[in-house]
Amino acid sequence: MFYCWIAIALLAGSWLFGLDYYYPASPLVHTVLIAAALGLLAVGCAWPKSEPIQSAKSEPIQTPKSERIQNAAGQDTADRLPATAEKVDLSEALQPHSILPEAAWARAAIALLLLPAVVWLPWPYRLAPLLAAVGLAGTLIDMPRQWLRRLCWGAFIAGMILHAQAAAIAVYGQLTARSHDLPWPLPGLLAIVAQLFGMEAAAQSDAVVLHSMRQVHRLGATWDLLLDPATLCFAVGALVVFGLQIAARGAYQRAWPLWRPRLVLLAVAIGCWLPLRAGGLMAVYLQRVLRSESELPLHAMNHLFSPWVLLLLLAVPVLAIWWFTGQGKRQA
């Protein structure tokens, strides 16, 4: 699953290169990131032993009485399961063939329903339904090579993740379009974080005031400083992967015990990382200010909006989630 988390980070960072968000779009970098994420999903997220979806095999005829007895026995066993049985392995690989319907016509219908979105959505939003449709279409064909099957599964999973990330970044852009300022008391919390990093800082209205030898800097306390689009898209992508893991288990009626450890893990990892990330960015800003020539104008804030910096910063939540899911501890 380590490759899977890296792929989610690449998909999250690709939006900053595919859209004119902080800088003009870079189609080449966007394409490379999507291709790399697709390959990583095919290798590390799609189930390695997945086989083409086949029609259900014939089963012995069950009488109504035998079905009632079997259902009652299964329910009794489920009721007697200890609470520890819900502690599932959070690093389990995805099994897309367990998520999709077995009927070929159903998968074909889903792929066809995605085509209008491919036509009408603007780029790069149309990439999400396109990859999902291509992945579904690939399941309708008996692929001669296993790597082709994995690539189709990876395209389907990438499409699902991009769907959620597209909605998240669209909502984020709309909510922050009029004002990027953080609401109270978040500016004060950022000032406390800056003080913990050793900076002389204070909160003033919608800004964090940083003192340096050169001057006093009023750094805007914005959503971009605390929660950038890349981190938001990564968190949303992780939720999609967790949902696909639970859907593959088929435990729809007992889903909350499976969701709870995953949500706690994601909330703790992202919640602890956001203030550390903001403090590190402010520290780098102040360091660049102190090292700049006094006679030159200040240009020390571009790292706050650099897509490459925001993409590299996702390495920390990737490693944190990979480690605390248990797989990293086992390999250590």
C-alpha positions as CSV (number, residue, x, y, z in Angstrom):
1,M,0.0,0.0,0.0
2,F,3.0,2.4,0.2
3,Y,2.8,2.8,-3.6
4,C,-0.9,3.6,-3.2
5,W,-0.3,6.5,-0.7
6,I,2.4,7.9,-3.0
7,A,0.0,7.7,-5.9
8,I,-2.7,9.6,-3.9
9,A,-0.1,12.3,-3.2
10,L,0.8,12.6,-6.8
11,L,-2.8,12.8,-7.9
12,A,-3.4,15.5,-5.2
13,G,-0.4,17.6,-6.4
14,S,-1.3,17.2,-10.0
15,W,-4.3,19.6,-9.6
16,L,-1.9,22.4,-8.9
17,F,-0.2,21.8,-12.3
18,G,-3.4,21.0,-14.2
19,L,-5.3,24.1,-13.1
20,D,-4.3,27.8,-13.2
21,Y,-4.4,28.0,-9.4
22,Y,-1.2,29.6,-8.1
23,Y,0.8,29.5,-11.3
24,P,-0.2,28.9,-15.0
25,A,-1.0,25.3,-15.7
26,S,1.8,23.0,-16.9
27,P,0.2,20.2,-19.0
28,L,3.4,18.3,-19.3
29,V,4.1,18.0,-15.6
30,H,0.4,17.3,-15.0
31,T,0.5,14.4,-17.5
32,V,3.7,13.0,-16.0
33,L,2.2,13.1,-12.5
34,I,-1.0,11.4,-13.6
35,A,1.0,8.7,-15.5
36,A,3.2,8.0,-12.5
37,A,0.3,7.8,-10.2
38,L,-1.5,5.4,-12.5
39,G,1.5,3.2,-12.7
40,L,1.9,3.2,-8.9
41,L,-1.7,2.3,-8.4
42,A,-1.4,-0.5,-10.9
43,V,1.6,-1.9,-9.0
44,G,0.7,-1.2,-5.3
45,C,-3.0,-0.6,-5.0
46,A,-4.7,-3.1,-7.3
47,W,-4.8,-6.6,-5.9
48,P,-1.7,-8.5,-7.2
49,K,-3.6,-11.7,-7.6
50,S,-6.7,-10.2,-9.3
51,E,-8.3,-12.2,-12.0
52,P,-10.8,-11.1,-14.7
53,I,-14.3,-10.9,-13.3
54,Q,-16.2,-14.0,-14.3
55,S,-19.8,-15.0,-14.0
56,A,-20.9,-16.6,-10.8
57,K,-20.4,-20.4,-10.8
58,S,-23.3,-22.7,-10.4
59,E,-24.2,-23.4,-6.8
60,P,-26.2,-26.2,-5.3
61,I,-29.9,-25.5,-5.1
62,Q,-30.9,-24.2,-1.7
63,T,-34.4,-24.8,-0.2
64,P,-36.0,-22.0,1.7
65,K,-35.6,-24.0,4.9
66,S,-31.9,-24.6,4.4
67,E,-31.4,-20.9,3.5
68,R,-33.1,-19.8,6.8
69,I,-30.9,-22.2,8.8
70,Q,-27.7,-21.0,7.0
71,N,-28.6,-17.3,7.5
72,A,-29.4,-17.9,11.2
73,A,-26.1,-19.7,11.8
74,G,-24.2,-16.9,10.0
75,Q,-26.0,-14.2,12.1
76,D,-25.3,-16.1,15.3
77,T,-21.6,-16.3,14.4
78,A,-21.4,-12.6,13.6
79,D,-23.2,-11.7,16.9
80,R,-20.7,-13.7,18.9
81,L,-17.6,-12.1,17.3
82,P,-15.4,-10.3,19.8
83,A,-14.8,-6.6,19.5
84,T,-11.2,-7.2,18.5
85,A,-12.5,-8.8,15.2
86,E,-13.3,-5.3,14.0
87,K,-9.6,-4.3,14.3
88,V,-8.8,-4.9,10.6
89,D,-5.6,-4.4,8.9
90,L,-5.6,-0.9,7.5
91,S,-2.9,-1.7,5.0
92,E,-4.9,-4.3,3.2
93,A,-4.6,-4.1,-0.6
94,L,-7.6,-3.1,-2.6
95,Q,-9.6,-5.7,-4.5
96,P,-11.3,-3.9,-7.3
97,H,-12.8,-7.1,-8.6
98,S,-14.7,-7.3,-5.3
99,I,-16.0,-3.8,-5.6
100,L,-17.4,-3.8,-9.2
101,P,-20.6,-5.7,-10.1
102,E,-20.1,-9.2,-11.6
103,A,-22.5,-8.6,-14.4
104,A,-20.7,-7.4,-17.5
105,W,-23.7,-5.3,-18.6
106,A,-23.7,-3.4,-15.3
107,R,-20.1,-2.5,-15.7
108,A,-20.7,-1.5,-19.4
109,A,-23.7,0.7,-18.3
110,I,-21.6,2.5,-15.7
111,A,-18.9,3.2,-18.3
112,L,-21.4,4.5,-20.7
113,L,-22.9,6.8,-18.0
114,L,-19.5,8.3,-17.5
115,L,-19.1,9.3,-21.1
116,P,-21.3,12.5,-21.0
117,A,-19.0,13.8,-18.2
118,V,-16.0,13.1,-20.3
119,V,-17.5,15.2,-23.1
120,W,-18.9,18.1,-21.1
121,L,-16.5,18.6,-18.2
122,P,-13.5,21.0,-18.7
123,W,-10.0,19.8,-18.6
124,P,-8.5,18.5,-16.3
125,Y,-11.8,17.6,-14.6
126,R,-12.8,15.3,-17.4
127,L,-9.8,13.1,-16.7
128,A,-11.6,11.5,-13.7
129,P,-14.5,10.0,-15.6
130,L,-12.3,9.2,-18.5
131,L,-9.9,7.0,-16.4
132,A,-12.8,5.4,-14.6
133,A,-14.6,4.6,-17.9
134,V,-11.4,3.2,-19.4
135,G,-10.8,1.0,-16.3
136,L,-14.3,-0.3,-16.5
137,A,-14.1,-1.0,-20.2
138,G,-10.9,-2.9,-19.6
139,T,-12.7,-5.3,-17.3
140,L,-15.1,-6.3,-20.1
141,I,-12.1,-7.7,-22.1
142,D,-10.2,-10.8,-21.3
143,M,-6.7,-9.2,-21.0
144,P,-3.9,-11.5,-22.2
145,R,-1.4,-10.0,-19.8
146,Q,-1.7,-9.5,-16.0
147,W,-0.1,-6.1,-16.2
148,L,-2.9,-4.9,-18.5
149,R,-5.4,-6.0,-15.9
150,R,-3.5,-4.2,-13.2
151,L,-3.4,-1.1,-15.4
152,C,-7.1,-1.2,-15.9
153,W,-7.7,-1.6,-12.1
154,G,-5.3,1.3,-11.5
155,A,-7.1,3.5,-14.0
156,F,-10.4,2.8,-12.3
157,I,-9.1,3.5,-8.8
158,A,-7.4,6.7,-10.1
159,G,-10.6,7.8,-11.6
160,M,-12.5,7.3,-8.4
161,I,-9.9,9.3,-6.4
162,L,-9.8,12.1,-9.0
163,H,-13.6,12.4,-8.8
164,A,-13.5,13.1,-5.1
165,Q,-10.4,15.4,-5.4
166,A,-12.1,17.4,-8.2
167,A,-15.1,18.0,-6.0
168,A,-12.9,18.9,-3.1
169,I,-10.7,21.4,-4.9
170,A,-13.8,23.0,-6.6
171,V,-15.5,23.5,-3.3
172,Y,-12.2,24.8,-1.7
173,G,-11.8,27.3,-4.5
174,Q,-15.3,28.6,-4.2
175,L,-15.2,28.9,-0.4
176,T,-11.9,30.8,-0.5
177,A,-12.6,32.9,-3.6
178,R,-13.9,35.9,-1.7
179,S,-11.6,35.7,1.3
180,H,-8.7,33.4,2.2
181,D,-8.5,34.7,5.7
182,L,-8.7,32.2,8.6
183,P,-11.6,32.6,11.0
184,W,-10.9,33.3,14.7
185,P,-9.2,31.7,16.7
186,L,-7.0,30.1,14.0
187,P,-4.7,33.2,13.5
188,G,-3.9,33.0,17.2
189,L,-3.1,29.3,17.0
190,L,-0.7,30.0,14.1
191,A,1.0,32.6,16.2
192,I,1.4,30.1,19.0
193,V,2.9,27.6,16.5
194,A,5.4,30.2,15.3
195,Q,6.4,30.9,18.9
196,L,7.0,27.2,19.5
197,F,9.3,27.3,16.5
198,G,11.3,30.0,18.2
199,M,10.0,33.0,16.3
200,E,8.8,36.3,17.9
201,A,5.2,36.2,16.7
202,A,1.8,37.6,17.6
203,A,-1.7,37.5,16.1
204,Q,-3.2,40.7,14.9
205,S,-6.7,40.5,13.3
206,D,-6.2,38.4,10.2
207,A,-2.4,38.2,10.2
208,V,0.5,36.7,12.0
209,V,3.0,39.3,12.9
210,L,6.6,38.1,12.7
211,H,9.5,40.2,14.1
212,S,12.9,40.2,12.4
213,M,16.1,42.3,12.5
214,R,15.1,43.9,9.3
215,Q,11.4,44.8,9.9
216,V,8.1,43.6,11.3
217,H,6.3,41.3,8.8
218,R,2.5,40.9,8.7
219,L,2.1,37.4,7.2
220,G,-1.5,36.8,6.2
221,A,-3.2,34.1,8.2
222,T,-4.9,32.4,5.2
223,W,-6.2,28.9,4.4
224,D,-3.3,28.5,2.0
225,L,-0.9,28.7,4.9
226,L,-2.8,26.3,7.2
227,L,-4.6,23.9,4.8
228,D,-3.5,24.1,1.2
229,P,-5.4,22.4,-1.7
230,A,-2.8,19.6,-2.1
231,T,-3.1,18.5,1.5
232,L,-6.9,18.7,1.3
233,C,-7.0,16.6,-1.9
234,F,-4.6,14.0,-0.3
235,A,-7.0,13.6,2.7
236,V,-10.0,13.2,0.4
237,G,-8.1,10.7,-1.7
238,A,-7.2,8.7,1.4
239,L,-10.9,8.7,2.4
240,V,-11.7,7.2,-1.1
241,V,-9.2,4.5,-0.6
242,F,-10.5,3.6,2.8
243,G,-14.0,3.5,1.4
244,L,-12.9,1.2,-1.4
245,Q,-11.2,-1.1,1.2
246,I,-14.4,-1.3,3.2
247,A,-16.6,-1.9,0.1
248,A,-14.3,-4.7,-1.0
249,R,-15.0,-6.4,2.3
250,G,-18.8,-6.2,1.7
251,A,-19.5,-5.3,5.3
252,Y,-22.1,-2.6,4.5
253,Q,-24.2,-3.1,7.5
254,R,-21.2,-3.1,9.9
255,A,-19.3,-0.4,8.1
256,W,-18.8,2.0,11.0
257,P,-16.5,-0.2,13.1
258,L,-14.4,-0.4,9.9
259,W,-14.5,3.3,9.3
260,R,-13.7,4.4,12.8
261,P,-10.0,3.4,13.0
262,R,-9.4,4.8,9.5
263,L,-11.0,8.1,10.3
264,V,-9.1,8.5,13.6
265,L,-5.8,7.7,11.8
266,L,-6.4,10.2,9.1
267,A,-7.6,12.9,11.5
268,V,-4.6,12.5,13.8
269,A,-2.1,12.4,10.9
270,I,-3.4,15.4,9.1
271,G,-4.3,17.3,12.3
272,C,-0.8,16.9,13.7
273,W,0.8,17.7,10.4
274,L,-1.0,21.0,9.5
275,P,0.4,23.1,12.4
276,L,3.9,21.7,11.9
277,R,3.6,22.4,8.2
278,A,2.5,26.0,8.8
279,G,5.3,26.5,11.3
280,G,7.9,25.2,9.0
281,L,6.7,27.4,6.1
282,M,6.8,30.5,8.4
283,A,10.3,29.6,9.6
284,V,11.6,29.2,6.1
285,Y,10.0,32.6,5.2
286,L,11.7,34.3,8.1
287,Q,15.1,32.6,7.3
288,R,14.9,33.8,3.7
289,V,14.1,37.3,5.0
290,L,17.1,37.3,7.3
291,R,19.5,36.0,4.6
292,S,18.4,38.5,1.9
293,E,20.3,41.6,1.0
294,S,19.0,44.7,2.7
295,E,19.2,46.8,-0.4
296,L,17.1,44.4,-2.5
297,P,13.3,44.1,-2.4
298,L,11.9,41.2,-0.5
299,H,10.7,38.2,-2.5
300,A,10.5,35.5,0.2
301,M,7.0,34.2,-0.1
302,N,7.0,32.2,-3.3
303,H,7.7,28.9,-1.5
304,L,4.2,29.3,0.1
305,F,2.6,28.9,-3.2
306,S,5.0,26.8,-5.2
307,P,3.3,23.6,-6.5
308,W,6.6,21.7,-6.2
309,V,7.0,22.6,-2.5
310,L,3.4,21.7,-1.7
311,L,3.8,18.4,-3.5
312,L,7.1,17.6,-1.7
313,L,5.4,18.4,1.7
314,L,2.9,15.6,1.1
315,A,5.8,13.2,1.8
316,V,5.2,13.6,5.5
317,P,1.5,12.6,5.6
318,V,2.3,9.8,3.2
319,L,5.0,8.3,5.5
320,A,2.8,8.9,8.6
321,I,-0.2,7.1,7.2
322,W,1.9,4.3,5.8
323,W,3.7,3.8,9.1
324,F,0.7,3.9,11.4
325,T,-1.4,1.6,9.2
326,G,0.9,-1.2,10.4
327,Q,2.7,-2.1,7.2
328,G,5.6,0.2,7.9
329,K,6.1,-1.2,11.4
330,R,6.1,-4.8,10.1
331,Q,8.8,-3.9,7.5
332,A,10.9,-2.0,10.0
